[in-house]
Every structure is written in C-alpha cells, then in structure tokens.
Amino acid sequence: MYIKQYLESKEISVYKLANDAMLAYPTVFNIVNGKVDILNCALGVVKKIADALDLTIDELYTLCDKKRSFDLFRGEQCHMVKRRGEIDYVIDLLDSAEIEYYWKLEMKAEAFYLLGMLDYLCRRNELPICEDYNKYRKYKLEKMIYPADTELSGKLLNKDSYKDALDHAIPEFLEYNIVECEVV
C-alpha cells in the first residue's frame, strides 16, 4: 500500500487530507492506514479523497491496493513481455504512458522498472532509445531492490546470492538500482 508514502512525499498529513476532502478524520485515517479497504468505501468518499489529492479514482485505488507488491508487478511485466512479444510490449508501453502514471503516484520502483524494461527491450531489438524519458533517467532508487528469491535464498541459505544476482543483472535495470537477471 503506497498511499501513506505518497502523502509523506507530498507532505500532506492525514488531518489536512481529511480537511481538504471534507471527511471525518477517522474515515481518512482508517483508509490511509489500511484498516478499511478502499474498495469497500462509498464512491462519494473515494471521489472526495481523489479530488483532494488531485488524482483520478483509478490512481487512488492503485495507491491503496493492499495486494500490490513490487515482486507481483515485476512478474506481471515479465509475463506481459512473453505474452505480447517484445516489440508489441514496447509499443504498448509507449502508448500507455504508464511510466508517467507511476511516477506521478510516487511509485518510483515501478516507474524505473518499466523504464529499465523499455531500454532493455529497445537494446535487444536494436530500437532507438525513447528520449521522452530522459528527465527520469538522471534519477535512481536510493536503495537497491533484489528479486524476492534472491532475498529469500540469502536469508535461508546464508548464501551470497546478492553478489550472484549483481553479477548477472541486466544493466538497464541496474542503472536504477533494480537487480533484474531474467526477463524473457
């Protein structure tokens, strides 16, 4: 759930959000802290919060999705590349403006993953790099993100899986501090 981080990044308190949305503080507090699933909220409440944050309802739902994890997102993207094919995936990604979508929501890991995927697939298919995203290419995540299986094997087997993963990482992802070893 990203709503809390989103509010922090925008320096918006729950109190201010409740005030701006003209909703009771406990209602907003419970949504932001995951005590109430936003999918169970009245549409009017959701709309007021989305409007107060200058987001669409869909963007707000994305921020509040408890089931969304980066590893799930990563897996979905790899599956889409396999299902659609590399070129069609690139075309769809460029048409969808998903990179900007996740960037706007302060979901930097997802935005950088998509940008890494775009650059990687462009290199693999000898396509030119899309320069529209150069404004994002100068940034990277503060902390390195490893695949869940790398984290797990490191903890369970006391194996230096981090070094192995780094040695095999795809450079386009590593540019943004995301360790991705295999896409297709």
C-alpha positions as CSV (number, residue, x, y, z in Angstrom):
1,M,0.0,0.0,0.0
2,Y,1.5,3.2,-1.2
3,I,-1.0,5.9,0.0
4,K,1.0,6.6,3.2
5,Q,4.2,7.1,1.3
6,Y,2.5,9.2,-1.3
7,L,1.1,11.5,1.4
8,E,4.5,11.7,3.0
9,S,6.3,12.6,-0.2
10,K,3.8,15.3,-0.9
11,E,4.0,16.5,2.8
12,I,0.3,16.1,3.3
13,S,-0.9,15.0,6.7
14,V,-4.0,12.8,7.2
15,Y,-5.6,15.7,9.0
16,K,-5.0,18.0,6.0
17,L,-6.3,15.4,3.6
18,A,-9.5,14.9,5.7
19,N,-10.0,18.6,5.9
20,D,-9.5,19.1,2.2
21,A,-11.8,16.2,1.3
22,M,-14.3,17.4,3.9
23,L,-14.4,14.0,5.5
24,A,-14.2,12.8,9.1
25,Y,-10.6,12.3,10.2
26,P,-11.2,8.7,11.4
27,T,-12.6,7.8,8.0
28,V,-9.5,9.0,6.2
29,F,-7.1,7.7,8.8
30,N,-8.5,4.2,8.5
31,I,-8.2,4.3,4.7
32,V,-4.7,5.6,4.7
33,N,-3.6,3.1,7.4
34,G,-5.2,0.1,5.6
35,K,-7.7,-0.5,8.4
36,V,-10.5,-0.1,5.8
37,D,-10.3,-1.4,2.3
38,I,-11.0,1.4,-0.1
39,L,-12.9,-1.0,-2.3
40,N,-15.5,-1.2,0.5
41,C,-15.9,2.6,0.7
42,A,-18.7,4.6,-0.7
43,L,-17.9,6.1,-4.1
44,G,-18.6,9.6,-2.8
45,V,-15.9,9.1,-0.1
46,V,-13.4,7.8,-2.6
47,K,-14.1,10.6,-5.0
48,K,-13.7,13.3,-2.3
49,I,-10.3,11.9,-1.4
50,A,-9.2,11.5,-5.0
51,D,-10.3,15.1,-5.7
52,A,-8.5,16.4,-2.7
53,L,-5.3,14.8,-3.9
54,D,-5.8,15.8,-7.5
55,L,-5.9,12.1,-8.6
56,T,-8.3,10.0,-10.6
57,I,-10.2,7.4,-8.7
58,D,-8.2,4.7,-10.5
59,E,-4.9,6.4,-9.4
60,L,-6.2,6.4,-5.8
61,Y,-7.2,2.7,-6.0
62,T,-3.7,1.9,-7.2
63,L,-2.2,3.7,-4.3
64,C,-4.4,1.9,-1.8
65,D,-4.1,-1.6,-3.3
66,K,-3.1,-3.8,-0.4
67,K,-2.3,-6.8,-2.6
68,R,0.1,-4.9,-4.9
69,S,3.7,-5.7,-4.3
70,F,6.7,-4.8,-6.4
71,D,7.5,-8.5,-7.0
72,L,4.0,-9.1,-8.2
73,F,4.3,-6.1,-10.5
74,R,7.7,-7.3,-11.8
75,G,6.2,-10.8,-12.5
76,E,3.2,-9.3,-14.3
77,Q,5.5,-7.2,-16.6
78,C,7.7,-10.2,-17.5
79,H,4.5,-12.2,-18.2
80,M,3.2,-9.4,-20.5
81,V,6.5,-9.4,-22.4
82,K,6.3,-13.1,-23.0
83,R,2.6,-13.0,-23.9
84,R,2.7,-9.9,-26.2
85,G,6.2,-10.2,-27.6
86,E,9.0,-7.8,-27.1
87,I,8.1,-5.3,-29.8
88,D,4.4,-5.2,-29.1
89,Y,5.2,-4.7,-25.4
90,V,7.4,-1.7,-26.2
91,I,4.7,-0.2,-28.4
92,D,2.0,-0.7,-25.7
93,L,4.3,0.7,-23.0
94,L,5.0,3.8,-25.1
95,D,1.3,4.2,-25.9
96,S,0.1,3.7,-22.4
97,A,2.2,6.4,-20.6
98,E,2.5,4.0,-17.7
99,I,5.9,5.3,-16.7
100,E,4.5,8.8,-16.1
101,Y,1.5,7.2,-14.3
102,Y,3.6,5.5,-11.7
103,W,6.0,8.5,-11.5
104,K,3.1,10.8,-10.7
105,L,1.9,8.4,-8.0
106,E,5.5,8.5,-6.5
107,M,5.7,4.7,-7.2
108,K,9.3,5.1,-8.3
109,A,10.3,1.4,-8.3
110,E,7.5,0.6,-10.7
111,A,8.3,3.6,-13.0
112,F,12.0,2.7,-13.0
113,Y,11.3,-0.9,-13.7
114,L,9.2,0.0,-16.7
115,L,11.9,2.4,-17.9
116,G,14.6,-0.3,-17.4
117,M,12.4,-2.8,-19.3
118,L,11.8,-0.3,-22.1
119,D,15.5,0.4,-22.5
120,Y,16.5,-3.2,-22.3
121,L,14.0,-4.3,-24.9
122,C,15.0,-1.5,-27.2
123,R,18.6,-2.6,-26.9
124,R,17.7,-6.3,-27.5
125,N,15.7,-5.4,-30.6
126,E,18.0,-2.7,-31.9
127,L,15.4,0.0,-31.5
128,P,16.3,3.6,-30.7
129,I,16.0,4.7,-27.0
130,C,13.0,6.8,-26.4
131,E,14.3,10.2,-25.4
132,D,11.0,11.3,-23.9
133,Y,12.1,9.7,-20.6
134,N,15.5,11.4,-20.3
135,K,14.0,13.5,-17.5
136,Y,13.7,10.3,-15.4
137,R,17.0,8.7,-16.4
138,K,19.0,11.0,-14.2
139,Y,17.5,9.5,-11.1
140,K,17.6,6.1,-9.4
141,L,16.2,4.4,-6.3
142,E,18.1,5.2,-3.1
143,K,18.1,1.5,-2.1
144,M,18.9,-1.5,-4.3
145,I,15.9,-3.8,-5.0
146,Y,16.6,-7.5,-5.4
147,P,14.3,-10.2,-6.6
148,A,12.4,-11.9,-3.8
149,D,14.1,-15.3,-4.5
150,T,17.5,-13.6,-4.1
151,E,16.5,-12.1,-0.7
152,L,15.0,-15.5,0.4
153,S,18.0,-17.6,-0.5
154,G,20.3,-15.1,1.1
155,K,18.4,-15.4,4.4
156,L,17.6,-19.1,4.4
157,L,20.8,-20.5,2.9
158,N,23.3,-17.9,4.1
159,K,24.5,-17.8,0.6
160,D,25.9,-14.8,-1.1
161,S,23.0,-14.6,-3.5
162,Y,23.2,-10.9,-3.7
163,K,26.6,-11.0,-5.4
164,D,25.5,-13.7,-7.8
165,A,22.4,-11.6,-8.7
166,L,24.5,-8.5,-9.2
167,D,27.0,-10.4,-11.4
168,H,24.1,-11.4,-13.7
169,A,22.0,-8.2,-13.5
170,I,20.7,-6.6,-16.7
171,P,22.5,-3.2,-16.9
172,E,19.4,-1.2,-18.0
173,F,17.6,-2.2,-14.7
174,L,20.8,-1.8,-12.6
175,E,21.0,1.8,-13.8
176,Y,18.0,2.5,-11.5
177,N,19.2,0.2,-8.6
178,I,16.9,-2.7,-9.6
179,V,18.5,-6.1,-9.9
180,E,16.8,-8.0,-12.6
181,C,18.5,-11.0,-14.1
182,E,16.0,-12.5,-16.4
183,V,13.0,-11.1,-18.3
184,V,12.3,-13.4,-21.2
